[in-house]
Amino acid sequence: MTEATVPSAATSSEAIRGWLLDRVAYYLECPSAEVDAGVQLAELGLDSVYALNLCGDVEDHFGLAVEPTMAWDHPTIEAMTAYLAAELAA
């Protein structure tokens, strides 16, 4: 991946977290303000189909290949944000 693929501002932890909050809120059909980034995605009500869809969304948006188990390996938005920020910085 090159910097031209995803601008650096879009890969800041804050931008990643906001994007993840918006995507999870979309799947849960609720406002992003109601999504707690520190609660496990399963506890929020995100099922395995949506978790896999979220992995595909990450790949499409950030141009980064992720394992289909990403949502289980990093089960909160906070954990996923840290993981993605580190992967994008590498």
N, C-alpha and C positions, 0 to 999 in steps of 0.2 A: 504494500500500500504506500502511496505517495502522499505528501502533504496536500497535493492538488485534489486528491480524492475526497478528503474530509478536512475542511479548514480547521486550524488549531483552536479557534474560539469554540467551534462545535464539539471539540473533544475535551473541553475543560470539565472537571468533575461536576460543576454546577449545571452545565449544559446537558451532560449525560444524564444526570439525576432528573432534571426537568423533563427531558425527552422520555425517560423510562416512566416517570409518573404519568405523563400524558398517555403513553401506550397502555399501561396497566389500567388506567381509568377508562380508556376506551373499551377494553375487553370486559371490565367490570360494569360498564354502563353507568358510571357515576362521575361527578366532577373530580378533577385531579386533587383538589384541596381536601377531599375526603379520604385520600389514599395515604396511609401511614407508611413512610419509607422504611421504618424500622421493624415492621411486622412481616412475618413470613408470607410469601405470596399465596401459599395454600390456605393460610388462615384468613387472608383477605377474600378468598373465594375463587382465586385463579386456578382453573383446572388444568390437567395435563395437556389438553389440546391447545389451550390458549398459551400455556408455557412454551410449547413447541413453536407456535406461531410467533411468539415474542422473540425466540431465537432467530427465526427467519427475518423478522423485522430488524433485529440488530445487524444481521449480516448485510441486509439490503441498505440500511441507513448508513452504517459506518464502514462498509466494505471490509468487514473483518469476519473471518470464518470462526465460528464458535461451536462447541460441542452441543449436541441436542440436550445434554443434561445440565446446561448452564444454570437454568432456573432452580435446579435441585442442589447443585454444587455451591451456588451463591443465592440462597433462598430469600433474601430481602432486596429491596431496591438499593439500600445503602451498600450491601455487600456486592451487588452486581455493578453498581457505579464504581466502586473501588477496583474491581476486577477489570472492567472495561477501560477505565482510565489508565491502568497499568499496561494493559495490552496495547492500547493505542499509542502510548508513550514509547513503547519498546521498538 
